[in-house]
Amino acid sequence: MEILKMCVLSVKRVSLWTVHVFAIAYLLPVNADIIAHSADNVSKSFEDLPARFGYRLPSDGLKGFLVTSKPENACEPIAPPPMQKDNTSSVYIVLIRRLDCNFDIKVLNAQKAGYKAAIVYNVDSDDLISMGSNDVDILKKIDIPSVFIGEESAKIMREQFTWDKGAYIELQPDGNLPLEYYLIPFLIIVGICLVLIVIFMITKFVQDRHRARRNRLRKDQLKKLPIHKFKKGDEYDVCAVCLDEYEEGDKLRVLPCSHAYHCKCVDPWLTKTKKTCPVCKQKVVPSQGDSESDSDSSQEDNDVSENTPLLRPAPSASTQSFGAISESHSQQRIVESSEEDDDDDEDDDDACDDEADDSDSSDEEHNTGTVVVQLQHNLERESRARNTV
């Protein structure tokens, strides 16, 4: 839901930014020049602002004779341009005063009278105004270009550069392209960006929602987990989530890893956050019920690093059972070692007894030999004594 809100907010920001750029670009003045040439070859330029309707000026400009409109406001049909004595066709441009009616009506009346362009001037001001129209029917009928000038420029042009004074004027187009040439590509690019942003945000939202749903425990899976009512003397003592001691009759959710928690504490964790034990991070549901998420997480769990222990405890073994097993193993090892020490002691005693017997027998043999030698010497002495007598 938060991603969808961010997507909508981003679209709104881009839309507002587009509207602001469009408004600024649309209101920026596009300056052109009116160059007036007198009969004495004196030229003077005047600043103007093209209208937002009608045809644009030709790329090489438009030259013609300036004629003052009659009536000046051109809110009704005006007098046609003067005829040449030689009946040659010339280009005439009409000068019209502002106010009393809309700009499109003034320009349309000038076009119907036979003028090739229209110049509308301001009243009591030299500010340039961008002329526009909201009447679609009138806009379809206008085929001539028109520009807007200030009051001072119009005053100079009427006094020095009208057709009856032998002067002519030249309407020079601005070198910039029409505003539509910039806005249409800009709007297309912005629209494509908006579509891509919306597609990206929707895709990300769907993926995140699907991933979150896979990582959470379903209601039917939660019901399969056993519930144990706490009694005094049970091996469980404190809930690792709320850190409160268990009381008589508390409902405990026992996970496959033998860790137990209050149902009210662990159920929101399993159904809204992750389907793993909050303490040991072992999965509550075996990998058969999970497809992609469990395979990815099991792959991460099976990654071996330098800090990975060579032996891992069985996931279903509890701490107490593990301690009991280790204690029994240690006692067995102590008994075996004591028996081995006793056997070694007995072997050493037997060896010592054998060595003592060997030494005693050798001593007896040595004493017997000594007695025999002494007896032989005594007999020889007796025999010698007898012979001498």
Phi, psi and omega in degrees: 000322179294322179295322179295320177297319177297321179297313179297320179296319179296319179296320179296319180296316179295321179295315178297318179298320178295317180296319179296315179297318179299316181294317180295314180294327181287329183270350179293135180288139175252104188278140170227175183235146170249120179255120181255135180241125179269174179293338180269015181063033174260128182246147178213140182251147179230143180274139180220175179224118182295152178284162180267016177219170182080181180283152175276160179293149176299157183296330179267007178090177180226119179257141179187176180265140183270132180230136177280138184288145175227112353295162188292328183278345178054033176277354176222170181309135184252169180291142180289167178294154181294151179269142176282152181293327181269010178059024175275145180277132178233165180267125179241141179239130185262143178254120188238142177273148180285173175080173176077336177197177183286158181295322184295326178293319179299313182292323179294321177294324176294320179294319179294331179284345177110010179278148182269346178199163181226140176240119179255131181246155183282166179238127179060027180194150175255010178289144178266135183241137176279112183283132179222180181206148177248358182267107184293324182296319178290321181298326180292337183270343184276124181238357184253153176282159178210151180224166181236136181229171178277170183293319181296320178297319179295322180296315180294319181294321178294324184279331190236338192232031174276169187293327182288350176261008177079015181258165175215161181237162181226121177269114181262129179285154176285145182291342181284154177285163177300156182299327181295330180294332177273321187288320183297308176298323180297314179294324177296315180296316179297320178297318178297318179298319179296318179297317179296319179297316180297316179297316180297315182293321178294317178299315180295320179297316180295317180296315180296320179294319179293319179295318179295322180293323178290328182277354180257160181270134178283164181296319180293327176289326179294323181293337180283343179283134185290151176244131182239131175274126186289135173231153179297135183101350177293159182286344180274144181228316186229139174281126183286350180270305182263351178063025175261143177288145180289143177244164183301126177090000178295139177273121182248135175267116182263120181272163180301338179277007179074010172272140183237144180219164170300140177299320181291342180268315188270335181297314176299325178296316184288324185269344184238342183244287183207147180266054176229160177293132182296339184263301186265354177064017176281151184289140179280327181249135179297162187292350179293326182279348181247146183255285189269316185295318182291322179296320178294314182291322178294326177295322177292322180292329183274356177296131183259133176231183181293331182271001181285128179292151180290325180243136178243142178291151178298138184295334183269354183279134178274172182291319182293317179296320178297320179292320179295317179298314181296323180293316179297320178297319181293319178297318179298319179295322180296315180299314180299318180295323179293319177297319178298320178296319178298316179298318179297320179296318179297317178299320180295320179296316178299317180298319180295318179298318179298317179297321179295317178299318180298318181294321180294316180296320179294325178293318179298316179299321180295319179294319179298317179298321181296317179298317180299317181296318180296318178298320179298318179295320179296319179296319180296320180295318179297318180296322179294321180294319179297319182294323180290327179288000000 
